[in-house]
Amino acid sequence: MTFFTSEYESKLDAKGRLVLPSRIKAQLPEGDVQELVIRRGFEPCLIVYPMVEFKKVFSKISGLNEFNEEYRKLQRNFLSGVVTVELDNNGRFLVPKNMLGYAQIEKDVTLVGTGNKVEIWNPSIYEKHLIQDPSELSKLAEKFLNE
């Protein structure tokens, strides 16, 4: 089972490749080919899933009724921004240029483990999406964890 947590700082190389931090790489499912799926996030970031985790999300999205207009919009917009990449022998993968543009990433990145996936952020944009007030975090935790 994949379980990604914590924050990591990293940099893209000159070719737009990103090296996964060793703690993230250690959580990837074992296999001959290390396939990852990258999609555009709902916020201006990129989401990286191990293939096994993305298949769970894909199953939910593709199983929606195609005769419902809202479902089609979700499927179209969610799945059109998806690409599969492979880790090379050095634990790197190439991030497509159009995705880097979407997330406004140039060189520096912040990787954030969020359970079954990893978010890739431009560090300054990531900071703007963090909760600054501890009491707000407390209220969200109370609201969602007391259900």
Contacts in CASP RR format, 6 or more apart in sequence:
PFRMAT RR
TARGET T0000
AUTHOR 0000-0000-0000
METHOD contacts of the structure
MODEL  1
MTFFTSEYESKLDAKGRLVLPSRIKAQLPEGDVQELVIRRGFEPCLIVYP
MVEFKKVFSKISGLNEFNEEYRKLQRNFLSGVVTVELDNNGRFLVPKNML
GYAQIEKDVTLVGTGNKVEIWNPSIYEKHLIQDPSELSKLAEKFLNE
2 27 0 8 1.000
2 28 0 8 1.000
2 29 0 8 1.000
2 50 0 8 1.000
2 52 0 8 1.000
2 53 0 8 1.000
2 115 0 8 1.000
2 116 0 8 1.000
3 27 0 8 1.000
3 115 0 8 1.000
3 116 0 8 1.000
4 24 0 8 1.000
4 27 0 8 1.000
4 113 0 8 1.000
4 114 0 8 1.000
4 115 0 8 1.000
4 116 0 8 1.000
4 117 0 8 1.000
4 118 0 8 1.000
5 113 0 8 1.000
5 115 0 8 1.000
6 23 0 8 1.000
6 112 0 8 1.000
6 113 0 8 1.000
7 110 0 8 1.000
7 111 0 8 1.000
7 112 0 8 1.000
7 113 0 8 1.000
8 21 0 8 1.000
8 23 0 8 1.000
8 24 0 8 1.000
8 110 0 8 1.000
8 111 0 8 1.000
8 112 0 8 1.000
9 108 0 8 1.000
9 109 0 8 1.000
9 110 0 8 1.000
9 111 0 8 1.000
9 123 0 8 1.000
10 18 0 8 1.000
10 19 0 8 1.000
10 21 0 8 1.000
10 108 0 8 1.000
10 109 0 8 1.000
10 110 0 8 1.000
10 111 0 8 1.000
11 107 0 8 1.000
11 108 0 8 1.000
11 109 0 8 1.000
12 18 0 8 1.000
12 95 0 8 1.000
12 100 0 8 1.000
12 105 0 8 1.000
12 106 0 8 1.000
12 107 0 8 1.000
12 109 0 8 1.000
13 19 0 8 1.000
13 92 0 8 1.000
15 94 0 8 1.000
16 94 0 8 1.000
16 95 0 8 1.000
16 97 0 8 1.000
16 100 0 8 1.000
17 88 0 8 1.000
17 92 0 8 1.000
17 93 0 8 1.000
17 94 0 8 1.000
17 95 0 8 1.000
18 92 0 8 1.000
18 93 0 8 1.000
18 95 0 8 1.000
18 109 0 8 1.000
18 120 0 8 1.000
19 90 0 8 1.000
19 91 0 8 1.000
19 92 0 8 1.000
20 28 0 8 1.000
20 87 0 8 1.000
20 91 0 8 1.000
20 92 0 8 1.000
20 93 0 8 1.000
20 111 0 8 1.000
21 111 0 8 1.000
24 111 0 8 1.000
24 113 0 8 1.000
24 118 0 8 1.000
25 87 0 8 1.000
25 91 0 8 1.000
28 34 0 8 1.000
28 36 0 8 1.000
28 50 0 8 1.000
28 87 0 8 1.000
29 50 0 8 1.000
29 51 0 8 1.000
29 52 0 8 1.000
33 86 0 8 1.000
34 86 0 8 1.000
34 87 0 8 1.000
34 91 0 8 1.000
35 50 0 8 1.000
35 51 0 8 1.000
35 84 0 8 1.000
35 85 0 8 1.000
35 86 0 8 1.000
36 48 0 8 1.000
36 49 0 8 1.000
36 50 0 8 1.000
36 51 0 8 1.000
36 84 0 8 1.000
36 85 0 8 1.000
36 86 0 8 1.000
36 87 0 8 1.000
36 93 0 8 1.000
37 48 0 8 1.000
37 49 0 8 1.000
37 50 0 8 1.000
37 51 0 8 1.000
37 54 0 8 1.000
37 82 0 8 1.000
37 83 0 8 1.000
37 84 0 8 1.000
37 85 0 8 1.000
38 46 0 8 1.000
38 47 0 8 1.000
38 48 0 8 1.000
38 82 0 8 1.000
38 83 0 8 1.000
38 84 0 8 1.000
38 85 0 8 1.000
38 95 0 8 1.000
38 96 0 8 1.000
38 99 0 8 1.000
39 46 0 8 1.000
39 47 0 8 1.000
39 49 0 8 1.000
39 54 0 8 1.000
39 78 0 8 1.000
39 81 0 8 1.000
39 82 0 8 1.000
39 83 0 8 1.000
40 46 0 8 1.000
40 47 0 8 1.000
40 81 0 8 1.000
40 99 0 8 1.000
40 102 0 8 1.000
40 103 0 8 1.000
41 47 0 8 1.000
41 103 0 8 1.000
41 119 0 8 1.000
43 129 0 8 1.000
44 102 0 8 1.000
44 103 0 8 1.000
44 104 0 8 1.000
44 122 0 8 1.000
44 125 0 8 1.000
45 103 0 8 1.000
45 119 0 8 1.000
45 120 0 8 1.000
45 121 0 8 1.000
45 122 0 8 1.000
45 125 0 8 1.000
45 126 0 8 1.000
46 95 0 8 1.000
46 99 0 8 1.000
46 102 0 8 1.000
46 103 0 8 1.000
46 105 0 8 1.000
46 119 0 8 1.000
46 120 0 8 1.000
47 117 0 8 1.000
47 118 0 8 1.000
47 119 0 8 1.000
47 120 0 8 1.000
48 117 0 8 1.000
48 118 0 8 1.000
48 119 0 8 1.000
48 120 0 8 1.000
49 57 0 8 1.000
49 116 0 8 1.000
49 117 0 8 1.000
50 116 0 8 1.000
51 84 0 8 1.000
53 116 0 8 1.000
53 117 0 8 1.000
54 82 0 8 1.000
56 116 0 8 1.000
58 79 0 8 1.000
61 74 0 8 1.000
61 75 0 8 1.000
61 78 0 8 1.000
61 79 0 8 1.000
62 75 0 8 1.000
62 79 0 8 1.000
64 71 0 8 1.000
64 74 0 8 1.000
64 75 0 8 1.000
65 71 0 8 1.000
66 72 0 8 1.000
66 75 0 8 1.000
81 99 0 8 1.000
83 96 0 8 1.000
83 99 0 8 1.000
85 93 0 8 1.000
85 94 0 8 1.000
85 95 0 8 1.000
86 93 0 8 1.000
87 93 0 8 1.000
95 105 0 8 1.000
95 120 0 8 1.000
100 106 0 8 1.000
103 120 0 8 1.000
103 121 0 8 1.000
103 122 0 8 1.000
103 125 0 8 1.000
104 122 0 8 1.000
104 125 0 8 1.000
105 120 0 8 1.000
105 121 0 8 1.000
105 122 0 8 1.000
106 122 0 8 1.000
108 122 0 8 1.000
108 123 0 8 1.000
109 120 0 8 1.000
109 121 0 8 1.000
109 122 0 8 1.000
109 123 0 8 1.000
110 120 0 8 1.000
110 121 0 8 1.000
110 122 0 8 1.000
110 123 0 8 1.000
110 126 0 8 1.000
111 118 0 8 1.000
111 119 0 8 1.000
111 120 0 8 1.000
111 121 0 8 1.000
112 118 0 8 1.000
112 119 0 8 1.000
112 121 0 8 1.000
112 126 0 8 1.000
113 119 0 8 1.000
121 129 0 8 1.000
131 137 0 8 1.000
131 140 0 8 1.000
END
